[in-house]
Amino acid sequence: MPEGSPIVTPAARYRWFVKGDVDGFFGLAVDNLVQVLVITALCRTLCGMSDAIVFGRILPGVAISLLVGNLFYSWHAVRVARRDGHLHCTALPYGINTPSVFAYIFFILAPVYQQFRGTLGDAAAGELAWKVGLLACLGSGLIEFAGSFVGGWIRRVTPRAALLSALAGVGLVFIASPFAFQIFDRPAVALLPMFVVLVVYFAQVRFPLGLPGGLVALTLGTALAWLCPLWGDAPILRPAAVADAVREVGLHAPRPYWREIVELLRSQPDLLLRFLGVVVPMGLVNVLGSLQNIESAEAGGDRFSTGPCMAVNGVGTLAAGLFGSCFPTTIYIGHPGWKALGARAGYSVINGVFFTVAFLCGLGPLICSLIPVEAGIAIVMWIGVVITAQSYAVTPARHYPAVAIGMFPAVAAMGMFFMPMALPAAGHSDGVLSFVNRHLEQLSSVGTDAWWPIGVYALVGANSGFVITTMLIAAISAFLIDRRFRAAAGWCFLAAVLTLLGFQHAYRIEPGRFSLEPRELMIWQRTEEVFRGTWLAAEWPAHTFAHRGYRIAIAYALAGVMLLLIDRMRRSKLAFEDLPGPAF
C-alpha cells in the first residue's frame, strides 16, 4: 500500500467523481481538442481529405478509441483504489498521441497524397492516404500491445530518473513552454485565465461558491475571446464559423473499415513496407512514453498494473485504426498534474463520453467554433510544470544530475522545431539543408564553437527519437552516480545498437522541406545500387543530407568497453578507487 494512503472504512469510501474531476476534464478535453484542431486542419489542407473523411470517418474513429481507453483507465483507477485502500487514486489520462499526429501527417499521409494526386486525382489520393493511415495506426497498435508483455521488466531494470527525465523534458519544453508562448501571444484573452489557474493551484485557495478553477478560467477566457474585437484585437471567434459548424451537426455512426484495410494490403503491400521507418520508431516511442507515465503515476502513489494498462493502450489504438482514425492513442503525460487538480476517476469517464457524443453527433466543429483554445491552455501549461517538478520530487537527490542531463535532447528538439518555422520568414526558400551543408563544409576549418546544426539534429534524431536518447543518457548517468559500471556499460551497448539501427541520432534532411522534424533514416533504408529493386531500396530527392549516426554508435560501444574495463580494474583493486564521500 502506498505510504500515507488512508484505509478504506465504511465511513470513508473511494468517490469516483469529485469536484476536482471537473477541472481535470477541462484540462484533458482542451488537450484532446488541440489535437483535433490539428487533425482537422492538416488532413484537409496537406492530405487532400474531404470533410466526409475527416468528420464522417476519422473523428468517429477517434471517439471510439477515446471511449475504450478512458472507460478502462477509470475502471482500473477504482479497482486500484479499492485494492490499496487509496482514497485519492487518479485515473491515468488518455488521449490522442501528439507526436504521432505530426509524424503520421507529415511523413505518411501527406507524402502518399502528393505522390498519387497526379495520377489518381485529389479525391482518390486523399482516400488512399486515409487508408494508408489506418494501416499505420494498426501497426502502431500492435507494437504498443506487444509492449505490454515486456513493460514490467523494462520498468524493473530502468532507473526512475531515466523514465522521468524524458517526461521532465517533454513537460517543460513541449507542453508548458509552447502554451506559455501562446498565452503571451494572446495576452488579452489568455493571460487572465492563466492567473486564475495559478491562484487556484499554486496558492491553493477556493473560489466563491466552490466553483472549479478550470471552469472559471475556461468561462473567462471564452468571454474575453468573444469580446476582444471591442479593444481592437483581431477576432478569434466568428459567428459565421458557428453557423458553418451547425450545418455539420448530424449522426456520424462509426463502422469498422477492415475491408478497406485488407484491400489495401492485397493491392499495395509496398506502402506498408515503405513507411515502417515511421511506424516502428513511433510505436516504440509510444511504448516507452506509456511506461514512463505509469512510473510517474506510481511515484505519486497510484500503483497501476503495467501489463493491462499497456495492453489497453494498444487496444485503443487498434480500435482507432479499425474504426476510421489514422492516429494512435496513448496514456498521456501529466498524471501528477491531474492528481494535483484533485481529479479521481470521473474526469476520464466524462472525457470519453463527451468526445464520443460530440464526434458521433458532429458537434466537434461547433465546440471548436464556440470555445477558443486560448481559454483552456493555461491548465495544460500548469500540468507541464507539475510534470517537471515531480520528476525531481520523486527521484533520489543524488540522481538529480541524471534528470537534468536527460533534458538536453528535449531542449535541442525545441530548437529543431522552431528553426524550420523561422526560415521561410527570413527568406530562406531552400529550408534547413543549406545551413547543414554549410556547417559541414566549415567543420574542418572553423570548428563547432559558433553554431551546431548537425549536432542539434544528431542529438534529437527523427520521429521523437530524442525520447529514447533521453532515457539512455539518464540511465547511464544514474548508474554511474551509483558506481554501477557494468550496468552503465550495458546501457551504452544498448545505445550503440539502437543508434546503429537508426532509432536515435540518425536522420535525413530533404531539400526545401520545412517540416517540423527531419525524416527517419533506418538501417534498412538503403540507397546503394546493390539494393535497387529490393524492398530495402529507398528513394529520396538528390542532395538529401543523410546522417546515419555510425560514429556515435561506435563511440557508445567504446564507452561501454571502457566502463567494463573500469569495473574490472575496480574489482581487482588495481585502479579507480572511490573518492571520499558519495559519488555525487
Secondary structure, 3 states (H helix, E strand, C coil): CCCCCCCCECCECCCCCCCHHHHHHHHHHHHHHHHHHHHHHHHHHCCCCCHHHHHHHHHHHHHHHHHHHHHHHHHHHHHHHHHHCCCCCCCCCEEECHHHHHHHHHHHHHHHHHHHHHHHCHHHHHHHHHHHHHHHHHHHHHHHHHHCCCHHHHHHHCCHHHHHHHHHHHHHHHHHHHHHHHHHHCHHHHHHHHHHHHHHHCCCCCCHHHCCHHHHHHHHHHHHHHHHHHHCCCCCCCHHHHHHHHCCCCCCCCCCCHHHHHHHHHHCCHHHHHCHHHHHHHHHHHHHHHHHHHHHHHHCCCCCCHHHHHHHHHHHHHHHHHCCCCCCEEECCCHHHHHHCCCCCHHHHHHHHHHHHHHHCCCHHHHHHHCCHHHCHHHHHHHHHHHHHHHHHCCCHHHHHHHHHCCHHHHHHHHHHHHHHHHHHCCCCCCCHHHHHHHHHHCCCCCCCCCCHHHHHHHHCCCCCHHHHHHHHHHHHHHHHCCCHHHHHHHHHHHHHHHHHCCCCCEEECCCCCCCCCECCCCCCECCHHHCCCCCECCCCCCCEEECCHHHHHHHHHHHHHHHHHHHHHHCCCCCCCCCCCCC
